Amino acid sequence: MNAVDIGSPTATRRVLTDLGEAVLVARARDGDPRCFEVLLRRHQQSLYALAVRLLDDRIEAQDAVQDAFILAWRKLPAFRGEAKFSTWLYRIVTNQCLSRLRRGRQQQPLPEREKQHLVAPEDLSPQAYVEHAALAAALSAAVAALPDDLRLAWLLREAEHRSYEEVAAITGTRVSTIRGRIARARARLADSLAEWR
Amino acid sequence: MSTSPEHGLPCGRDSLSVWENARNDTHDQHEATCPYCQGVYEQFRILAIASDPYLAQAITAPTSLIATVMRTVLTELRPGRPLPIPSDAGPAFITDTALAAALRAALDTDPAVITHRCRIDTVDVPETARSAPNTPTQQPTPLAVQLSVAVSYEHYTRHGESVVRTRVIDTGRNLFAQQIDTVDIEIIDVFSTEVNR
């Protein structure tokens, strides 16, 4: 029998982090917390960054993502796979963020120092770097000033590179609605940057 | 030039698509020369320039995020049903979720099988055949195991199910003295072992 035929166990157990998303989701649904943790680690960076940009507050974003992940664990047995797991998780996180925004909690703006973690091309001159940083800060302020629904749609499209269909699935709206929101968001952002033209 | 983002351009194109094409550098000859499309390009040009440094800002999730979530998850583990383990030294039990984890772990040593779900049910036995609960010599409850698995198409044989079934039964008996009467196996996917190497 070949060394990897069924029934030929190896001394090494399969590493969980090597497993595909469908396997991890199935095991997590069965109550395996280790598989759930692997899933969270795969998505935490992009979801946290999305929450920071949505809420404009790192502490609030951390709380929102943590609450969303715990809620996901509680709701996981009911997850039937109608949507991709990542779409389902994005929906929970964005709902948490929007809920916090709606509650109208007093927001603590990002300290300016935190906003300036700019990744600029290495060949930029000091002057160009400063201009890049200022432009990024201006856009950051413009994004923060967008209405919640426009900001969410724009961020999912531009920062998360989600398709219009995925953005619609995450936000629970129609694709045509999402296209309109993204178009309006772009128009408002472009207007707010008019002085830079 | 007025270019309402929610309406088509006078040339027949819609501004959202023109923007996407400009962003992806996939514009066609029409968009490269059409004054209406060029108007959209100009309107959003600065936004495209600003988006790159804004979206490239480093936003890293705090290391405590997942740890905090998992602390809560582990306190909310679904307890599962207790299954008696025969013991002369007093009552002992294993939950069905723990047994399922053990069975998955046993199968995880086989590179030709990936277990998705593992569900355990008790098999009804006649009242007269049951032992009194919580007695030192309590008998194991007959179990039925339902597995959903993916198998390697290079190494799956017509004996594969039998080998998987035997390993599940042996693991339940040898590790936890459980009597697994039936093992239903559903093959829900196939994969290439060669790709995973």
HADDOCK unambig.tbl for C-alpha pairs under 7 A between the chains (distance, minus, plus):
assign (segid A and resid 4 and name CA) (segid B and resid 111 and name CA) 6.01 0.50 0.50
assign (segid A and resid 4 and name CA) (segid B and resid 112 and name CA) 6.00 0.50 0.50
assign (segid A and resid 4 and name CA) (segid B and resid 155 and name CA) 6.83 0.50 0.50
assign (segid A and resid 5 and name CA) (segid B and resid 112 and name CA) 6.15 0.50 0.50
assign (segid A and resid 5 and name CA) (segid B and resid 155 and name CA) 4.81 0.50 0.50
assign (segid A and resid 5 and name CA) (segid B and resid 156 and name CA) 6.73 0.50 0.50
assign (segid A and resid 6 and name CA) (segid B and resid 110 and name CA) 6.60 0.50 0.50
assign (segid A and resid 6 and name CA) (segid B and resid 112 and name CA) 5.30 0.50 0.50
assign (segid A and resid 6 and name CA) (segid B and resid 113 and name CA) 6.77 0.50 0.50
assign (segid A and resid 6 and name CA) (segid B and resid 155 and name CA) 6.33 0.50 0.50
assign (segid A and resid 6 and name CA) (segid B and resid 156 and name CA) 6.15 0.50 0.50
assign (segid A and resid 6 and name CA) (segid B and resid 160 and name CA) 5.61 0.50 0.50
assign (segid A and resid 7 and name CA) (segid B and resid 110 and name CA) 6.53 0.50 0.50
assign (segid A and resid 7 and name CA) (segid B and resid 163 and name CA) 5.50 0.50 0.50
assign (segid A and resid 7 and name CA) (segid B and resid 164 and name CA) 6.67 0.50 0.50
assign (segid A and resid 8 and name CA) (segid B and resid 110 and name CA) 6.10 0.50 0.50
assign (segid A and resid 9 and name CA) (segid B and resid 109 and name CA) 4.98 0.50 0.50
assign (segid A and resid 9 and name CA) (segid B and resid 110 and name CA) 4.38 0.50 0.50
assign (segid A and resid 10 and name CA) (segid B and resid 109 and name CA) 5.35 0.50 0.50
assign (segid A and resid 10 and name CA) (segid B and resid 110 and name CA) 6.16 0.50 0.50
assign (segid A and resid 11 and name CA) (segid B and resid 109 and name CA) 6.73 0.50 0.50
assign (segid A and resid 12 and name CA) (segid B and resid 109 and name CA) 6.04 0.50 0.50
assign (segid A and resid 13 and name CA) (segid B and resid 108 and name CA) 5.48 0.50 0.50
assign (segid A and resid 13 and name CA) (segid B and resid 109 and name CA) 4.39 0.50 0.50
assign (segid A and resid 14 and name CA) (segid B and resid 108 and name CA) 5.25 0.50 0.50
assign (segid A and resid 14 and name CA) (segid B and resid 109 and name CA) 6.04 0.50 0.50
assign (segid A and resid 23 and name CA) (segid B and resid 116 and name CA) 4.81 0.50 0.50
assign (segid A and resid 26 and name CA) (segid B and resid 116 and name CA) 5.34 0.50 0.50
assign (segid A and resid 26 and name CA) (segid B and resid 117 and name CA) 5.44 0.50 0.50
assign (segid A and resid 27 and name CA) (segid B and resid 116 and name CA) 5.96 0.50 0.50
assign (segid A and resid 27 and name CA) (segid B and resid 117 and name CA) 5.68 0.50 0.50
assign (segid A and resid 30 and name CA) (segid B and resid 117 and name CA) 6.68 0.50 0.50
assign (segid A and resid 31 and name CA) (segid B and resid 78 and name CA) 6.40 0.50 0.50
assign (segid A and resid 31 and name CA) (segid B and resid 97 and name CA) 6.83 0.50 0.50
assign (segid A and resid 44 and name CA) (segid B and resid 61 and name CA) 6.88 0.50 0.50
assign (segid A and resid 45 and name CA) (segid B and resid 60 and name CA) 6.25 0.50 0.50
assign (segid A and resid 45 and name CA) (segid B and resid 61 and name CA) 5.51 0.50 0.50
assign (segid A and resid 48 and name CA) (segid B and resid 61 and name CA) 5.82 0.50 0.50
assign (segid A and resid 49 and name CA) (segid B and resid 59 and name CA) 5.51 0.50 0.50
assign (segid A and resid 62 and name CA) (segid B and resid 65 and name CA) 6.85 0.50 0.50
assign (segid A and resid 66 and name CA) (segid B and resid 65 and name CA) 6.54 0.50 0.50
assign (segid A and resid 66 and name CA) (segid B and resid 69 and name CA) 5.82 0.50 0.50
assign (segid A and resid 69 and name CA) (segid B and resid 69 and name CA) 6.75 0.50 0.50
assign (segid A and resid 70 and name CA) (segid B and resid 69 and name CA) 6.13 0.50 0.50
assign (segid A and resid 70 and name CA) (segid B and resid 73 and name CA) 6.65 0.50 0.50
assign (segid A and resid 117 and name CA) (segid B and resid 57 and name CA) 5.29 0.50 0.50
assign (segid A and resid 117 and name CA) (segid B and resid 58 and name CA) 5.71 0.50 0.50
assign (segid A and resid 118 and name CA) (segid B and resid 53 and name CA) 6.30 0.50 0.50
assign (segid A and resid 118 and name CA) (segid B and resid 56 and name CA) 6.66 0.50 0.50
assign (segid A and resid 118 and name CA) (segid B and resid 57 and name CA) 4.73 0.50 0.50
assign (segid A and resid 118 and name CA) (segid B and resid 58 and name CA) 6.81 0.50 0.50
assign (segid A and resid 119 and name CA) (segid B and resid 53 and name CA) 6.38 0.50 0.50
assign (segid A and resid 119 and name CA) (segid B and resid 56 and name CA) 5.58 0.50 0.50
assign (segid A and resid 119 and name CA) (segid B and resid 57 and name CA) 5.66 0.50 0.50
assign (segid A and resid 120 and name CA) (segid B and resid 53 and name CA) 6.45 0.50 0.50
assign (segid A and resid 132 and name CA) (segid B and resid 53 and name CA) 6.57 0.50 0.50
assign (segid A and resid 135 and name CA) (segid B and resid 50 and name CA) 5.63 0.50 0.50
assign (segid A and resid 136 and name CA) (segid B and resid 50 and name CA) 5.61 0.50 0.50
assign (segid A and resid 136 and name CA) (segid B and resid 53 and name CA) 5.63 0.50 0.50
assign (segid A and resid 136 and name CA) (segid B and resid 54 and name CA) 4.54 0.50 0.50
assign (segid A and resid 139 and name CA) (segid B and resid 50 and name CA) 6.47 0.50 0.50
assign (segid A and resid 139 and name CA) (segid B and resid 54 and name CA) 6.88 0.50 0.50
assign (segid A and resid 140 and name CA) (segid B and resid 54 and name CA) 6.74 0.50 0.50
assign (segid A and resid 159 and name CA) (segid B and resid 55 and name CA) 6.08 0.50 0.50
assign (segid A and resid 180 and name CA) (segid B and resid 6 and name CA) 5.82 0.50 0.50
assign (segid A and resid 183 and name CA) (segid B and resid 5 and name CA) 5.28 0.50 0.50
assign (segid A and resid 183 and name CA) (segid B and resid 6 and name CA) 6.55 0.50 0.50
assign (segid A and resid 183 and name CA) (segid B and resid 16 and name CA) 6.08 0.50 0.50
assign (segid A and resid 184 and name CA) (segid B and resid 5 and name CA) 6.32 0.50 0.50
assign (segid A and resid 187 and name CA) (segid B and resid 5 and name CA) 6.83 0.50 0.50
assign (segid A and resid 189 and name CA) (segid B and resid 47 and name CA) 6.88 0.50 0.50
assign (segid A and resid 190 and name CA) (segid B and resid 43 and name CA) 6.46 0.50 0.50
assign (segid A and resid 190 and name CA) (segid B and resid 44 and name CA) 5.69 0.50 0.50
assign (segid A and resid 190 and name CA) (segid B and resid 46 and name CA) 6.94 0.50 0.50
assign (segid A and resid 190 and name CA) (segid B and resid 47 and name CA) 5.48 0.50 0.50
assign (segid A and resid 197 and name CA) (segid B and resid 46 and name CA) 6.23 0.50 0.50
